[in-house]
C-alpha cells in the first residue's frame, strides 16, 4: 500500500515584498534610480536599499505602499501606451509635458504629482 504523496508548499511571498519588487523592476525599466524611487515612494535611501534587496517589505496600506502601487500603475499605463518601448518610456519620463505642467519624473516626487501623472496616463491609455 502506498502512502499519498504530500508536496511541500512554499509560502507565497508577502504582498509587500511583491509590490516592492514590482516597483524596483518598473524603476529599472524606466531608468529611475533607487534614490529617485525612494523619493517617489517616500522612504529613505537606506529603506529603499533594504526593499530592493528583499530584506524588508512594504507595509500593506502604508503611504509608501500606496505610492509604490501608483508608481507601478504609471509604469503599466506608460508601457501600454508606448508599446513596451523602454527607450520611448524613458524619454517620456524626462521630457517636459505641457498637459502635466512639468517633467513627469520630477512631478512624481510629490504624491499629488504622482497621482496627476497616473490619471493622465490612465486617460491616455483609455483612448487606445
N, C-alpha and C positions, 0 to 999 in steps of 0.2 A: 504494500500500500504506500502510495507516495503522499508526501505532505504538500499542501498548497504552497506555491512559491510566493513569497512576500517581497515585493520591491520596496526598497527604502526610498521614500520620497524626500527629495531635497526641499528644504524650506524655500518658499518663494522669497525673493528679495523684498525688503521693506519698500513700501511706496515712496518714501522719502529718498531712498537710495536710487531708485529707478528714475525719479524726476531729476535728481541731481546729475545723474549720468546723462540723461537726455539733454539737459541744459548745457552741460560742458561739451557734449558732442555737437549740438547745434552751434555753439560758440565757435568750435573748431572749424566747422564748415563755412561759417560766416567770417572767419578771420578775426574774431573778437578774442582779445587776450583774457587770460584768467583774471587779471586785475580789473579789466573793463567789466567782465561779467560780475565780479564781486560788487562793483559799484551799482550795476543794474539791479541785482537781487538784494542789495542792502546788507552785505556781510563784509567782514574784514578780510584782508588778504590771507591771513592765517586760516580762517574758517573756510575760505574758498579752496585753499590748498588741501585741507582735510576732506572737503566734499569731493574734490576732483580725484583724490586718491582712494576714496571709498571708506576712509577711516570714520567719517561722520556722514549722517544723512540729514536731509531737511526735515524739520519737524512739521508734520501734517497740519495744515491750516494756518501756519505762521506766516508773517509778512514775506520772508524770503521764499517760502513755498509758493505763495500766490504770485509773487513777481517772477519766479522761475517758470511757473506754469504759463504766464503771459509771454515770457521770452520764447519758450518752446512753441507756443501758438503762433507768435510772429514769424518764427523760422518756418513753420509748416505752411503758413499762408504765402510767405515770400517764395518759398521753394516751388509751390504750385504755380505761382504767377510767372516765374522765370523759367519754368520747365526744368528744374534741377540743375540749372547752370550756376555753379558756385561762383564763377568769376562775375557774372551779372549781379548775383545776390550781394557779393562783397562790395561791388561798385555802388549799388543802390544804397547800401547801409551808410556809405561815406560821402554821398553826394547830396547837395542841398535839394530840398524838396519844398517847392512853393506851397503846396497844399498843406503840408505839415508845419511850415514856418521854420524850418531848420534842417539840420542833418540828422537823419533817423538815429544813428548811433549815439549822437550827443543828446538827443531828446530822450532816449531810453534810460538815461542815467537818473531821470526823475520819474517816480511812479505815474504821475499824470501824463508825462510824455510817452512813457511806455504804453499806457492804456490807449492814448490817442493814436499811436503808431499801429497798434494791433487793430483798432477799429478801422483805420484807413486801409490796412492790408486786407482785413476781412471783407470790407465793402468792395475793394478792387477784385478780390478773388470771387466774390459772388457774381460778378459780371461775366466770368469765364464760362 
